[in-house]
Amino acid sequence: MILITIPTPDVSITKQEAPQMSHIYGFTDFHLIPRDRGGIFMFYNEKNELLFVGKARKLRPRIKKHFEDSVSAIKMNRDEVTRIDVCVVENPVHREIYETYIINELKSKYNVDKVLFDR
């Protein structure tokens, strides 16, 4: 048996109600997300429900794309995202394993690929 544990986030940012400073999609701390590091990211809503899990070779540009892209899995629910957790995971095989595991263990709401549980 293989034991997988969900990594502790390296960065967690929260959407501001009325951002006072420069912001990206309401997140004033977006700059804290590593630009050139690989890893996994998790989007949560205000009820702390997991909405979406993704992986990326370059975290910040990939996460920004989810808020801009017309084909993103969360395009209709972007306003629901109130927190982003980021875990730096450089190994691409480990990213794949973590992403699939978290999707199925925490039953993310908007991931449609890699779902092994009954919705």
C-alpha positions in Angstrom: 0.0 0.0 0.0 1.2 3.5 -0.8 0.6 6.2 1.7 0.0 9.7 0.2 -0.4 12.8 2.4 -1.7 16.1 1.1 1.2 18.6 1.3 1.0 21.6 3.5 0.6 24.8 1.3 3.7 26.9 0.9 1.6 29.9 0.0 -2.1 30.7 0.8 -3.7 33.9 -0.4 -7.2 35.2 0.2 -9.4 37.4 -1.9 -10.0 40.9 -0.5 -13.5 42.3 -0.3 -12.4 45.8 -1.3 -8.7 45.7 -2.2 -6.9 48.8 -1.2 -3.7 48.2 -3.2 -2.9 46.8 -6.6 -4.6 43.5 -7.1 -5.1 40.6 -9.5 -8.8 39.4 -9.5 -9.1 40.6 -5.9 -6.0 38.8 -4.6 -3.6 41.5 -3.4 -0.9 38.9 -2.5 -0.8 37.2 -5.9 2.9 38.2 -6.1 3.7 35.6 -3.3 2.9 32.8 -5.7 6.2 31.5 -7.2 6.5 32.5 -10.9 9.0 29.9 -12.1 8.4 27.0 -9.8 6.2 24.0 -10.4 3.6 22.7 -8.1 -0.1 22.2 -7.4 -2.8 24.7 -6.6 -6.2 24.5 -5.0 -9.1 26.9 -5.3 -11.5 27.2 -2.3 -14.7 29.1 -1.8 -15.8 31.0 1.3 -17.2 27.9 2.9 -13.8 26.3 2.6 -15.0 23.8 0.0 -12.5 22.7 -2.6 -13.5 23.9 -6.0 -10.6 23.0 -8.2 -7.2 21.4 -8.2 -4.6 21.9 -10.8 -0.9 21.5 -11.5 1.7 23.6 -13.3 5.3 23.8 -14.4 5.1 27.5 -13.7 2.6 28.3 -11.0 1.7 32.0 -11.2 1.1 32.2 -15.0 -1.0 29.0 -14.9 -3.2 30.2 -12.0 -3.6 33.6 -13.7 -4.8 31.8 -16.8 -7.7 30.2 -14.9 -9.0 33.7 -14.3 -8.5 34.9 -17.9 -9.0 31.8 -20.1 -12.3 31.2 -21.8 -11.7 27.4 -21.6 -10.9 27.1 -17.9 -12.8 24.5 -16.0 -13.8 27.3 -13.5 -14.7 30.0 -16.1 -18.3 30.2 -14.9 -17.4 30.1 -11.2 -14.4 32.4 -10.9 -16.1 34.7 -8.6 -16.6 31.8 -6.2 -12.9 31.5 -5.5 -11.9 33.2 -2.3 -8.7 31.4 -1.4 -5.8 29.9 -3.3 -3.4 27.4 -1.7 -0.2 26.6 -3.5 2.2 23.7 -2.9 5.6 23.8 -4.6 6.3 20.4 -6.1 9.1 20.3 -8.7 8.8 16.7 -9.7 6.2 16.3 -12.5 5.3 12.8 -11.6 4.7 13.8 -8.0 2.5 16.7 -9.2 0.4 14.3 -11.2 0.0 12.0 -8.3 -0.9 14.7 -5.8 -3.4 16.3 -8.2 -5.2 13.1 -8.8 -5.1 12.1 -5.1 -6.5 15.5 -3.9 -9.2 15.6 -6.5 -10.5 12.2 -5.4 -9.8 12.4 -1.6 -11.3 15.9 -1.1 -13.8 15.6 -4.0 -13.2 18.8 -5.7 -16.3 20.4 -7.2 -15.2 21.5 -10.7 -12.5 18.9 -11.7 -14.1 16.6 -14.3 -11.0 14.8 -15.4 -9.2 12.3 -13.1 -12.4 11.7 -11.0 -12.5 8.2 -9.7 -15.4 8.7 -7.2 -19.1 8.8 -7.9 -20.4 12.3 -8.0 
